[in-house]
Amino acid sequence: MPGGVARTSTFALTNATLPHALALADSGAVQALLDDVNLRNGLNVHAGKLTYRAVADALRLPYTPANEALAS
């Protein structure tokens, strides 16, 4: 679809991602992640800790909830 309606898909992607980029720029990465659960749900690794359970389980490595990893 992006190839068929490049302009429209570019606007849609920008509208979906710009608020997150602005939050990261305004607050810094850690604070933006702590403030926004949707942004935090996209976090896989922080400070060497796996914060996404499915990845940790698949790799048989320890899982650390994102809130805990961000607090340390």
C-alpha positions as CSV (number, residue, x, y, z in Angstrom):
1,M,0.0,0.0,0.0
2,P,2.7,2.6,0.7
3,G,4.0,2.3,-2.9
4,G,0.5,2.8,-4.2
5,V,-0.4,5.8,-2.1
6,A,3.0,7.1,-1.0
7,R,1.9,10.6,0.1
8,T,-1.1,9.4,2.1
9,S,0.8,6.6,3.8
10,T,3.6,9.1,4.7
11,F,1.1,11.4,6.4
12,A,-0.5,8.5,8.2
13,L,2.9,7.2,9.5
14,T,3.9,10.7,10.5
15,N,0.7,11.3,12.4
16,A,1.1,8.0,14.2
17,T,4.7,8.5,15.2
18,L,5.3,12.2,15.7
19,P,3.7,12.4,19.1
20,H,6.0,9.7,20.4
21,A,9.1,11.4,18.9
22,L,8.1,14.7,20.5
23,A,7.6,13.1,23.9
24,L,11.1,11.5,23.6
25,A,12.6,14.8,22.6
26,D,10.8,16.9,25.2
27,S,11.1,14.6,28.2
28,G,14.1,12.4,27.4
29,A,13.9,8.7,26.7
30,V,13.5,7.4,30.3
31,Q,10.9,9.9,31.4
32,A,8.9,9.5,28.2
33,L,8.9,5.7,28.7
34,L,7.8,6.1,32.3
35,D,5.0,8.5,31.4
36,D,3.5,6.6,28.5
37,V,2.5,3.0,28.8
38,N,2.1,2.7,25.0
39,L,5.6,3.8,24.4
40,R,6.9,1.6,27.3
41,N,5.1,-1.4,25.8
42,G,7.5,-1.1,22.8
43,L,10.6,-1.4,24.9
44,N,12.5,-4.6,24.5
45,V,15.8,-4.0,26.3
46,H,17.0,-1.4,28.7
47,A,20.4,-1.2,30.5
48,G,21.1,-4.8,29.5
49,K,17.8,-6.1,30.9
50,L,15.2,-7.8,28.8
51,T,11.9,-5.9,29.3
52,Y,9.8,-7.9,26.9
53,R,8.7,-11.2,28.3
54,A,8.2,-13.1,25.0
55,V,11.8,-12.3,24.0
56,A,13.2,-13.3,27.4
57,D,11.2,-16.6,27.4
58,A,12.3,-17.4,23.8
59,L,15.9,-16.8,24.7
60,R,15.6,-18.4,28.1
61,L,16.9,-15.3,29.8
62,P,15.7,-13.4,32.8
63,Y,12.8,-11.0,32.4
64,T,12.7,-7.6,34.1
65,P,9.5,-5.5,33.9
66,A,10.1,-2.2,32.1
67,N,9.2,-0.1,35.2
68,E,11.9,-1.9,37.2
69,A,14.5,-1.7,34.5
70,L,13.8,2.1,34.0
71,A,14.0,2.8,37.7
72,S,17.5,1.4,38.1
